[in-house]
Amino acid sequence: MNLVVGYVPYLNMSPFHIGFGPESVRLESHSVDFRTLSPKALGIEAEKGSLDAGAFSLVDSWRLKGFEPLGSFGIGMKGPARSVLFFSRMPISEFAGMAAVTDETATSVRLLQVLLEKRYGNKNIRYGRVASRLLFDGSSEGLLLIGNEGLKAQREGIRGLPFVSDLGSEWIDWQGTPFAFARWMVKRSLPQDIKDLLYRTLKNSLVSAQTIKPVALSKVADRNGFLAEDVRKYWDAFDFNLTPSHDHSIAEFKRLTGDLCLSA
């Protein structure tokens, strides 16, 4: 059987793909086609029916009716997100104007909207799209970046946007529970033995990430443009198995997004 698995090339996804990524061609007796996609594109492709599994953006996991959770695997925070950052001309609590977001995000832009409009009561916020931080022209009052782009921007800064808000920290300070950004999902129609095999493979990858040798960790770091010690610290900030606290956050976040419209 040929399986098509979504692959999000972010550093926080690497623990799931140690020995199970684009360089792999088989999963026991099954061939695997990894498709490199952003979180937003992953949801779009799944909706088309072209994927069998992947770590879907949280908001997409709610609407993809042909999929089910794969264990409790996901991208959950213990504290600050560190790579989901809002750069702005003024503090987030006072933000007004245009918030630019990259084409990669599906959940993070919703989280930003909830924080701006529900937590801080900021009205008349406009949301626009920008392809990447490198193409940001400074015309917006804020810029949301996620994943490796967010990490690099935190290190280098964004000219004209001196205030940096970690959206994971913002949520915890407001709600008291850690946020979850993604959940591994699998096509419901797949045979149970395939689902079990994917579960075991992801579980083994996470174990391998915990015991990864320095040489292998350095390769992961080099591939993403970071130092090995920074990669380890970054991974330690995540729960890759979602907890009851994350489930509580997910339910509350879903409720808060229920009456919001987003045009970006």
N, C-alpha and C positions, 0 to 999 in steps of 0.2 A: 504494500500500500504506500502511496506517496502522500506525505503530509505537508501542508503549507502552514508555516509558523511565522507570525509577525516578529520582527526583530527591531527593537528600538535602540539605536546606537548611543545610549546615554551611559555615563559612568555608574549611575545608580542601578542600571539593569545588568551590569556585568556579572554580579554574583550568580545570576540565573543562567548565565551562558558560558560558564567554565566547562569546556568540553561539550557544550551544546549550543553551537552558534553557526554562523555562516561557513566556518571552516569544516563543519561536520557535514557529512553527506548521507549518513545512515543512522537510524535509531533501532538498534538490534536488526530485525529483518525488514525494517521499513526505511525507505528513502525520505529525506526531509529537504524541502525547499524553503530556505529562510528568505523572507522579503523584508528588506530594510526600509522602515517607514517611521515617520514622526507619529507621536501619539494621536494627533487628529487624523492623519491619513490612515492609520491603523483601523480606526473606527469606520471610516468610509469604505475601506476595502472589505472589512468584515460584513458590513451591511450589503455589499454586493454579492456576498457568498463566496469570496475568493480566498478566505482564510479558514484554517481549522482551529487555530489556537493563537493566543498572544496575551501580553499584559496590556489590557485595554484601559484607556483613560476612564476614570471613575464614572463620569457622566455618560460615557458610551456603554459602560457595563449595565446601566439601567435600561437602555432602550433596545439592546440587541437580544431580541426574543429567542433567537435560535441558539443561544449560548448559555452556558451555566458556569458557575465558579469552579476553578480547578483547585481543590483544597482551599486553604486560607491564604494562598500565595498572593502577594501584592507589594505595593510600595507604600508602606506606612511610616509615619514619622514617630520618633521618640520625643523630639523637641523641634528646634528650628529646621526648616527645610533646606536652607543653605544654597539651594540651586533653583528656587522659585522666588524671584526677587522683582520688586517693583521700584524702579528708579524714577524719581520725580523732582520737580522744581521746588515743591513745597512738601511739608510733612503729609503723610497719607491721610491723617485725620482732617486736614484742611484742603484736600485735593479738589481742584476744579479744572475743567477744560477737557482736553483730549487725552485718552489713555491709549497708546499704541501697543498692540500685541502681535507677536510673531505668528506665522501660519502653523506653527507646531502645536500650539496649545488648544486643548478642549476643556479640561477641568480647571486649570489654573486661572484662565480668564473668567470662569464662573466664580471661582473663589474670590478673585479680585473684585468682581462686581458685588458679591455679597458683602464683602468687607466695606467697600466704599459706600454702598447704598443702605445696607442694613445695620452695620455696626456704627458707622460714622454719620449716617443720614445725609451724605453728599448727594445732591440732586443735579439733574441735567448734565451728567457725565456722558461724554461721547467716546465711543470705542472705534478704533480704526486698525487696519492691518498693515504690517510691515514685514517684508520677507525675512530680514535678519537684522541683528544689531549693527552689522557693518553697513547696512543700507539705511539706517536711521538717520534722518536729515535734521533732527533737532526741532522740527516744527510742532511736535506734540509736547504737552506738559508732563507726560509720563511714558514710561516704556516698561512693559512686562517681559521678562526673559526667563526661560526655564532650561533645565538640563545643563549640558556642557556649556552652552552659551551663557547661561546665568552664572555659572562658576567662573568663567573667564572674565565676564563683565564685572563681577565682584572684585576680582583681582586688579583689573585695569581701570575700572570706573567708566562712567558715561559722561562725557563733557556736557555741561549745562544742566545735569540732573544730579545734584549733590545728595539728595535724600534717598536712602536705600531701606526698603521695608521687606523683611522676610515674611512671606505670607503664612508660612507654617507657624512662626512665632505669633503673628497677629491673631491667628485662629485660636491658638492655645491660650493666649492672654484673655481672649474674649469668652471662649467656651469651656476652657479648662480640660479639654481632651485633645490628644494628638490627631492630626489630620491624616487622611489616606488619599493618595493621588491616583492609584491604579490598582487593578485587580486582574489576576490571571484568569482567563476564561477559555473554555473549550467548547467546540461545537457539540450541541446536545445529541446529535444524530450519530456521532462516532461510536464505534463498538467500545464496550466497557474496558476491554483489555488494552485498547489504545489509550484511553483516558488514564488507566492505572499506570501504564508505561510512562506517559508524559509526567504524571505525578511523581513517580519514583526518580525520574531523570532530573526534574527540577529540585527535588529534595536532596539528591546526591550532589548537585551543583552547589547548592547552598552550603553543604558540609565541606565541600572542597574549597569554597571561598573562605571559610573560617580557618582552614588549615593551609592556606596557599603558601607556597614556598616563596622566598624573597625574589628569586629570579623571575618566576611567573608573575608575581605582583608588579615587578618593574616593567614587564612587557605590557601589562594592562595599563599602567601609568603612562608609559611612553606613547602608547597608541592613542591615548586621550589627551596628551599634552600636560600631564601633571606629575608631581613627585610621588614616589611610592608611599611615603609616610602620610601624605595628604589623602591618598586614596583610601588607606586603611581607616583614617579618622572619619572620612566621609561615609564610608560603608557603615561604620559603627553607629552613625546617627539614625539608621533605618531599622525598622522591623519589617522583615521580608515575609513574615507570617502575620497576617492581620489579627488583632486582638479584640476582645469585647469593647475596649475603649475606642478602637477604630470603628467598630460597628456602630457605636453610639454616635460618633462624629458623622459617619456616613448617613445615618438616618436623619440627623439634624440638618446636615448640609442639603440633603434632598428636599427637606421641608422648606428650607429657606430659599431655595432656587425656584420653588414652584410657581411663583407669580412674577418672576423677572423675565424681561424680554431682552435679548442681546442681538444687536444687528451686526456686530463685527464678525 
